Amino acid sequence: MDEGFTAAAMTVLKGLQPGEVVSYGEVAEQAGYPGAARAVGNLLKRVDGLPWWRVVNARGRLVPGHERRQSRLLRAEGITIRNAHVVG
């Protein structure tokens, strides 16, 4: 993976504040790599310590297989979750 992408995406991810939810595509775009949503997902899988729970798909769906944990973490930050999707 491109080191420039990794550094830029990590900067965006580390800048996410409690209660802030973005899509993989939004992270990629803010990092200067529009269209690299899948690369953001891969980055979140391999780098510990990033706020992965604040990132959802373009439709607001939580990470498959991690819905319970992600829902709990987001609700603790004041985010409403319904049917494994961010509401609002």
N, C-alpha and C positions, 0 to 999 in steps of 0.2 A: 504494500500500500504506500502511496506517495507520502513522504514525510511532511510536505507542506499541507496536504489535506489533513493528516493526523493532527498536526499542531493547531491548525485553524479550527477544526471541529472540536478538539479538546478545549480550546479557549471558549467557544460558544457554550459547550456543555457545562464547563465549570462556572460559567457566568449565570446559569439558570438559578433563579431565586426560589425559595419555598413558595408553593402555590402557583408557580409558572409551569405551564404544560405546552410543549411544542411537538410538532411532528418530525419524523426523520427527515423529510424533505425540507422543512423549515431550517433545521440545523445545517443541512448541506448548503442551502442557499445563503444563510447568514455567514457561513464559513467561506463563501466565495466559490462553491462547487455545486451549482444547481444541477439537479439530476443525479446526485450521488447519495440518495436516500439509503440504498442498500449498504453502501460503504459505511454510513453512520451506524446502522445496525450491527455490522461486523465489528466496528470499532468498540461499540458498547459491550459486545460479547467477549472481547479479548483484553480490555483494559479495566482493571478494578479501580474502584474509587470514584467513578463518574456517576452522576445522578441519573441513572438509566430509567428510574421510575417516572421521571418527568417527561419522557419521550413516548409518544404513541404514534399509531399510524395515521394516515391522512384523514381517516374517518373517525378518529378519536378512540379507536379500539386499543385496549390494553394488550400487553405482550402475551401471546398465547403460551400457556403453560406456567405463567407467572402472574396470572390475574389476581389471585388472592393477595399475594404479597404486595403487588403494585397498587392494588386498590386500597389496602391498609395504609401504605405509605402516603398515597395521594390524599386520602381522607384525613389523615393526620395533619395535612397542610391546608385543609379547607376545601378540597376539590370534591365535587359531587360526582359519584360514579353510579351508573345504572346499567345493568346488563352488560358488564365488562366494557363500558364505554364512558368516556368523560362527557359530562352533561354541561352544556353552557358554553 
